[in-house]
Amino acid sequence: MSAPPHCRFCQTPLTHTFLDLGLQPLANSNLTAEQLEAGTERRYPLHARVCHACFLVQADDVVPAEAIFDQDYAYFSSFSSSWVAHAQRYAEAMADRLNLGPDSLVVEIASNDGYLLQHFVAMDVPVLGIEPTANTAEAARARGVPTEVIFFNEQTAVALAARGVRADLMAANNVLAHVPDISAFVAGFRHVLKDEGVLTFEFPHLLNLIELVQFDTIYHEHYSYLSLVAVEQVLQANGLRPFDVELLPTHGGSLRLFCCHVGSGRSETEALTALRAREAAAGLSRIETYLDFTPKVEAVRDSFTAFLARAKAEGKRIAAYGAAAKGNTFLNYCGATAEDIVAAFDANPAKQGRFTPGSHAPIFGPDQIRAVRPDYVLILPWNLKDEIMAQLAYIGEWGGRFVVASPRTEVVG
């Protein structure tokens, strides 16, 4: 029997399973027709474990980062209008809170297509995007956001600082979970952040994943699943500390963690103290809390497969909306195929004309929904449910209805 892997932060042997989702394709790797016909799609183990020392939940590191964040990365943040609006609210709030202006610098790590930094540009605040994927960086530059294509870590951060890049504000939204070496990544911020600068992380809160059974947010691209108790240890080990937190509705419930250098004069807020207490009460510092998650996930899967069986027996046609990574994890864990899901619709042109990984449903633009006329539209990015239902309300014209499958399968609308 092979030795267990070690925690990617504290190096403790990982002897406890959080959730084993079996063999899964890469969740963002939609297939071309040629790739589908060739039959060469690869699947990798998707096994999430929990460290009993630092309580970092993490997926086994079995896929090279370069295979995931390649030059043709399919996720463009700007295709979600609600996410762009969220970014604008953040930019305006931070410009006001930190008194940012023409002499300031905002640096975003994993800046994608400029969805966030464009709002600082509009306020005449200088910015720099750091983004590992070339195609999204190109889109950012096209909208006037200076962007460099590099992986951020301590080495690249030292190089940036040597060039004089020193930030009043650094933002890292929904990226902390995406890095295989979380400590080396976090170590970079202390080099670029000014002495009294502010760093904000946004990430889905592990407590919501557990309580709301959001297992479909587990995929190879997400190396870690984050709580305050775990992240605070990573920060402290790298000369940083949190001082404030906001609870956000995004991605099923996220944290916006405000951080600074350990030696900063910023005081901790009551909100941070309250979150520590909430996590303690929920048992996030006890290994037992993590070990009963699998049966809850199996119940979600069984609820959906039962719905599929009923709908197919009634001759109903089911399509999916949003060829999202979380949806692909869900469909593959449930064993769904193109016989179950006749089509997937997505507003991102980079996904259209391709096929969903594993399940192999054809992906069309939203303008094809009327042509397909599905009886049910399964909303895969459940965090955007309200936005999607408002956009697609017209499916009611032919009796179409919406389906959400988290935390249980329900027909809505």
Beta strands, then each sheet from edge to edge (+ up, - down):
strand 1: 16-24
strand 2: 44-50
strand 3: 57-59
strand 4: 106-109
strand 5: 127-130
strand 6: 147-148
strand 7: 167-173
strand 8: 193-204
strand 9: 224-225
strand 10: 240-248
strand 11: 254-261
strand 12: 318-321
strand 13: 344-345
strand 14: 363-364
strand 15: 376-379
strand 16: 401-404
strand 17: 410-412
sheet 1: 1+ 2- 3+ 9-
sheet 2: 6+ 5+ 4+ 7+ 8+ 11- 10+
sheet 3: 14+ 13+ 12+ 15+ 16+ 17-
end
